[in-house]
Amino acid sequence: MTTAKPLPGDERQSEQNHARDEGSHAGPWSDWQTSQVRKAEVIDLIRQADKHELGRSFLEEGAQDAVAATFGVHAFLIDAARQHLAD
């Protein structure tokens, strides 16, 4: 009997399942992923917000889905930008 090669991405899913089972993070949408956002992306988003008619306050306080749609970014990037601004 031969073992099938894993498809691309199978390893990552397996790692996520293992990590979840081990309790090292809360699931696929956790803080460890927000740490993967590059600082340059955060700075770029803040600059976009500063130039936008709704301003930085929209980035900081707007509904996350509305901010994501307005700037065309993922919620993780919004969270990272808000954290950066709060620090």
PyMOL commands that set and color helices and strands:
alter all, ss='L'
color gray80, all
select helices_A, chain A and resi 10-22+31-34+39-51+55-61+64-71+75-86
alter helices_A, ss='H'
color red, helices_A
deselect
rebuild
show_as cartoon
